Amino acid sequence: MKVLVISGFLGAGKTTFIKELANRTGRDIAIFENEYAAEGVDKAILEDGITNGDVNIWEMAQGCICCSTKGDFRESVLTIANSVDPEILIVEPTGVGMLSNVIDNVKQIEYERIKLLAPVTIVDGGSVDRYLSQYDELYVDQIKGASVIVVSKTENTSDEEKERIKEVLNGINPDAKIITDHYSNMDDAWFDALYDQYFDKEINASEADKESNITLPENFSIEGIKISSLEYLIGLLDNISRGVYGDIIRLKGHAVINGETVRFELADRMYHITGIEGEAEQSVVFIGHGIDRQGLRSKFFAKARAYDMIRKTGMKDILRRKAV
């Protein structure tokens, strides 16, 4: 079983890239997701979006496979290898996880039946400068550990800006292959080749547990939400993006509005809403700092059952509010 780690910060587009990868290649794959919050949303997105064959999707919620639950993670990978035994296992770590630690965790269980492929990191092209200044150690680790860096959300980015982003990323990781054109323009052979590039870097064992010094943001989930109209949802997301309910750096959810199921997301103060077919659990997940739980409960449905968890923090500037 080959293990392909696809890393990236919150909202970079890891799940969307995995959908494209699975649909372009049609290989025998399983996906292992590390959901940071209590309520998982990405599994439903993958199940809805992968059309090229059946895919087993595993989830690990409320923990980070880079640190606190790494033993459970290694055991889960071995379980997948011994039971499902896919050709490829795609691992999607939480967006606030250290890539170097995920690599180290896989290397500890690597043997003739489990081989680590060259990791891929997805980078939001519009957020590189801000995240480098605010999330420094974590963001740089995700870039340094990658063999391939895919710059996402570049559909409307000029060639000059793409070249500048590439130079910035090359300055951090000169050995990485950097793709600045949107990956949807790559041919199927490029996607397929990701399954044939093995990991060949050295891991600094002394840094394997540096995650313990990094502060994780809090997360908060509500299920059973009810939204009265699309206009109401737009107004609510606009207020959330402006910091009315705390410094929320990532949001994902599903709701049924007038009989139609919609998916809504927020990352880096930008939000979007899309309609989807079929049903999905009506829930929403927030990740950030100083989250106004009571205010959000009242806005998304006062009687909803809510789950919340706070991780004590220590990561420098990770939750600085964006000026608006």
Residue pairs with C-beta under 8 A, 6 or more apart in sequence:
1 80
1 81
1 85
1 86
1 87
1 88
1 89
1 113
1 114
1 115
2 87
2 88
2 89
2 115
2 116
2 117
2 195
3 77
3 88
3 89
3 91
3 106
3 114
3 115
3 116
3 117
4 88
4 89
4 90
4 91
4 117
4 119
4 120
4 194
4 195
5 91
5 93
5 99
5 102
5 103
5 106
5 116
5 117
5 119
5 120
6 14
6 17
6 18
6 21
6 90
6 91
6 92
6 119
6 120
6 121
6 122
7 14
7 93
7 97
7 99
7 102
7 119
7 120
7 121
7 122
7 142
7 145
7 146
8 14
8 95
8 121
8 122
8 123
8 124
8 142
8 152
9 95
9 96
9 123
9 124
9 127
9 131
9 135
9 138
9 139
9 142
10 95
10 96
10 249
10 250
10 267
10 287
11 95
11 124
11 127
11 249
11 250
11 265
11 266
11 267
11 268
12 95
12 122
12 123
12 124
12 127
12 152
12 267
13 122
13 124
13 152
13 153
14 92
14 95
14 122
15 42
15 45
15 46
15 92
16 49
16 152
17 120
17 122
17 150
17 152
17 183
18 31
18 46
18 90
18 92
19 45
19 46
19 49
19 50
20 183
20 184
20 191
21 90
21 191
21 194
22 29
22 31
22 46
22 50
22 52
22 53
22 55
22 90
23 49
23 50
23 51
23 52
24 52
24 188
24 191
24 192
25 52
25 188
25 191
25 192
25 195
26 52
26 53
27 87
27 88
27 192
27 195
28 53
28 86
28 87
28 88
29 55
29 86
29 87
29 88
29 89
29 90
30 55
30 56
30 57
30 58
30 80
30 84
30 86
30 88
30 89
30 90
31 46
31 55
31 56
31 57
31 58
31 89
31 90
31 92
32 58
32 59
32 60
32 76
32 77
32 80
32 89
32 90
32 91
32 92
33 40
33 42
33 43
33 46
33 57
33 58
33 59
33 60
33 92
34 59
34 60
34 63
34 64
34 65
34 73
34 91
34 92
34 93
34 94
34 97
35 41
35 42
35 43
35 59
35 60
35 61
35 62
35 94
36 61
36 62
36 64
36 94
36 95
36 96
36 216
36 219
36 287
37 61
37 62
37 219
37 220
37 221
37 285
37 286
37 287
37 307
37 309
38 61
38 62
38 219
38 221
38 285
38 307
38 308
38 309
39 61
39 221
39 222
39 223
39 281
39 283
39 284
39 285
39 307
40 59
40 61
41 252
41 253
41 254
41 283
41 285
42 92
42 252
43 57
43 59
44 254
44 280
44 281
45 263
46 55
46 57
47 57
48 276
48 277
48 278
48 280
56 80
56 84
56 86
58 76
58 80
60 69
60 72
60 73
60 76
62 309
63 69
63 72
64 93
64 94
64 96
64 97
64 211
64 216
65 72
65 73
65 91
65 93
65 94
65 97
65 102
65 105
66 93
66 94
66 97
66 98
66 101
66 102
66 105
66 211
67 97
67 98
67 101
67 209
67 211
67 212
70 101
70 105
73 105
74 105
74 106
74 108
74 109
77 89
77 91
77 106
77 109
77 114
78 109
78 114
80 86
80 89
81 89
81 113
81 114
87 195
88 117
88 195
91 102
91 106
93 99
93 102
95 250
96 138
96 216
96 217
96 287
96 318
97 211
98 138
98 141
98 142
98 210
98 211
98 214
99 119
99 121
99 141
99 142
99 144
99 145
99 146
100 141
100 144
100 145
100 203
100 204
100 207
100 208
100 210
101 208
101 209
101 210
101 211
102 119
103 116
103 119
103 145
103 199
103 203
104 203
104 205
104 208
106 114
106 116
107 116
107 199
107 203
110 116
115 198
116 198
116 199
117 194
117 195
117 196
117 197
117 198
117 199
118 147
118 148
118 194
118 197
118 198
118 199
118 200
119 145
119 146
119 147
119 148
119 199
120 146
120 147
120 148
120 149
120 150
120 194
121 142
121 143
121 145
121 146
121 148
121 149
121 150
122 150
122 152
123 143
123 149
123 150
123 151
123 152
123 165
123 169
124 131
124 151
124 152
124 153
124 267
124 268
125 151
125 152
125 153
125 154
125 157
125 161
125 162
125 165
125 180
126 153
126 157
126 268
127 268
128 151
128 165
128 168
128 169
129 168
130 268
130 322
131 139
132 139
132 140
132 168
133 317
134 317
134 318
134 320
135 315
135 317
135 318
136 316
136 317
137 210
137 214
137 315
137 316
138 214
138 315
138 318
140 172
143 149
143 169
143 172
143 173
143 176
144 172
144 173
145 201
146 173
146 176
147 175
147 176
147 177
147 197
147 199
147 200
147 201
148 176
148 177
148 178
148 179
148 194
148 197
149 169
149 173
149 176
149 177
149 178
149 179
150 179
150 183
151 162
151 165
151 166
151 169
151 178
151 179
151 180
152 182
152 183
153 182
154 162
154 180
154 181
154 182
155 182
157 165
157 180
162 180
162 181
163 180
165 180
166 178
166 180
169 176
169 178
170 176
170 178
179 186
213 314
214 314
214 315
215 311
215 312
215 313
215 314
215 315
215 318
216 311
216 313
216 315
217 249
217 287
217 288
217 289
217 311
217 313
217 318
217 319
218 287
218 288
218 289
218 291
218 308
218 309
218 310
218 311
219 285
219 286
219 287
219 288
219 308
219 309
219 311
220 285
220 286
220 291
220 293
220 296
220 306
220 307
220 308
220 309
221 283
221 284
221 285
221 286
221 306
221 307
221 308
222 283
222 284
222 296
222 297
222 300
222 301
222 304
222 305
222 306
222 307
223 281
223 282
223 283
223 304
223 305
223 306
223 307
224 282
224 283
224 301
224 303
224 304
224 305
225 253
225 255
225 282
225 283
225 284
225 300
225 301
225 304
226 255
226 282
226 300
226 301
226 304
227 233
227 236
227 255
227 256
227 257
227 300
228 257
229 257
229 258
230 257
230 258
230 262
230 273
233 255
233 257
233 262
233 264
233 273
234 273
236 299
236 300
237 251
237 264
237 266
237 271
237 273
238 271
239 245
240 248
240 251
240 266
240 271
241 266
241 269
241 270
241 271
241 324
242 269
242 324
243 321
243 322
243 324
244 292
244 295
245 291
245 292
245 295
245 296
245 299
246 288
246 289
246 290
246 291
246 292
247 288
247 289
247 290
247 319
247 320
247 321
248 266
248 286
248 287
248 288
248 291
249 267
249 268
249 287
249 288
249 289
249 319
250 266
250 267
250 285
250 286
250 287
250 288
251 264
251 265
251 266
251 267
251 271
251 284
251 285
251 286
251 287
252 263
252 264
252 265
252 266
252 284
252 285
253 263
253 264
253 265
253 282
253 283
253 284
253 285
254 261
254 262
254 263
254 264
254 276
254 280
254 281
254 282
254 283
254 284
255 261
255 262
255 264
255 282
255 284
256 262
256 279
256 282
260 275
261 275
261 276
261 277
261 278
261 279
261 280
262 273
262 274
262 275
262 276
263 273
263 274
263 275
263 276
263 280
264 271
264 272
264 273
264 274
264 284
265 271
265 272
268 322
269 322
269 324
284 300
286 296
288 319
289 313
289 319
290 319
291 308
293 306
293 308
297 304
297 306
313 319
